[in-house]
Amino acid sequence: MPSLFDTLKIKDVTLRNRIGVSPMCQYSSHDGMANDWHLVHLGSRAIGGAGLVIAEATAVEPRGRISPQDAGLWSDEQIEPLKRITKFVKEHGAVPGIQLAHAGRKGSAARPWEGDQSLADEESGWEIIAPSPLAFGHKLWRVPKEMDHNDIARVQQAFRDATKRALEAGYQWLELHAAHGYLCHSFYSPLSNHRTDEYGGSFENRIRFVLETFSAMRETWPERLPFSVRLSCSDWVEGGWTIQEAIELSKKLKERGADMIDCSSGFGAPDHKNYPFAPGWQVPFSEAIRKQAGIATAAVGLITEPKQADEIIRKEQADLALLARQMLRDPYWPYRAAIALNEKEKAPGPAAYAHWI
């Protein structure tokens, strides 16, 4: 039975423990370029002892950004700054990962601390795209252009090209962001996809875009390196996407070469009142997909305590525990967790700190 501080080997990559840093948007890039903020943000979590450090949702094209300050990988010029980060993360014992994304109808928005609302054209806003011409709602009032087949082909090529750049930048773990109301999720959710062609309507049609995009990336990404997919496993809305559908999609992703499902949920609609926010509130999704789809999973959602994270692994509810906010509060959470779980001999930390602590 594995525990939180056991290694995890997937393909040719071995994580030193089952603790990962979940991708968190920093809204701190200029023209999509990484900078010193990203080096310190991600590098400190590697020094802190995480096994996997996943860089934030990174746009595959400029119109795929959430905000003007989003990270990007649509240009070869964006590779070099990322090489500096991946090199540092590797040097300190963690595996560098990156989440490639397209915001879809949730794009062209102000940063959260600047209002989180749609930006008008005169405010540096841009045209957004989606499977159907339906605005997300609430503060995101922009109506997206309904994607035609040329749009679909261009976006899928952008994902393929960004995958090549991610490999060149030194990443060892790739994740496709297909959750939280962004482009991929908006295709498979009936709440946002009202198409009548082969990309809409039935379950098989609504998941087509995700499967095609994943396959295009999988063909580009080396077989020896892990590839995960973040899904919204439920819309938490009547008539929306369900965990049963997420399980079936996970099976199909596994058939096409996915190594892990990163199990999140929701955020495809502006109303969050149905979400049962509580410690570990999304872990049941991870457990269900792991058992019923037969694929490795990552658990997310208010995982804050060492014993809580360890039990998720020991009970085989997930293969990996991904922490977000708690890692912002304490970059050295893995070290503290090892002490709390009486695994001091496995406590990660750089030699430069060891003689002090």
TALIN-V986080 format. One record per run of one state. SS is the DSSP state (H for helix, E for strand, L for the rest). FROM is the first residue (numbers start at 0). LEN is the number of residues. If there is no record, write none. Layout:
# TALIN-V986080
SS | FROM | LEN
SS | FROM | LEN
This chain:
# TALIN-V986080
L | 0 | 7
E | 7 | 3
L | 10 | 2
E | 12 | 3
L | 15 | 3
E | 18 | 3
L | 21 | 8
E | 29 | 1
L | 30 | 2
E | 32 | 1
L | 33 | 2
H | 35 | 12
L | 47 | 4
E | 51 | 8
L | 59 | 2
H | 61 | 3
L | 64 | 7
E | 71 | 1
L | 72 | 3
H | 75 | 16
L | 91 | 3
E | 94 | 7
L | 101 | 2
H | 103 | 3
L | 106 | 2
E | 108 | 1
L | 109 | 2
H | 111 | 3
L | 114 | 3
E | 117 | 1
L | 118 | 2
H | 120 | 3
L | 123 | 5
E | 128 | 2
L | 130 | 6
E | 136 | 1
L | 137 | 2
E | 139 | 1
L | 140 | 4
E | 144 | 2
L | 146 | 2
H | 148 | 20
L | 168 | 4
E | 172 | 6
L | 178 | 4
H | 182 | 6
L | 188 | 14
H | 202 | 4
L | 206 | 1
H | 207 | 13
L | 220 | 5
E | 225 | 7
L | 232 | 10
H | 242 | 13
L | 255 | 4
E | 259 | 5
L | 264 | 18
H | 282 | 11
L | 293 | 2
E | 295 | 4
L | 299 | 6
H | 305 | 9
L | 314 | 5
E | 319 | 4
L | 323 | 1
H | 324 | 5
L | 329 | 3
H | 332 | 8
L | 340 | 3
H | 343 | 3
L | 346 | 4
H | 350 | 4
L | 354 | 3
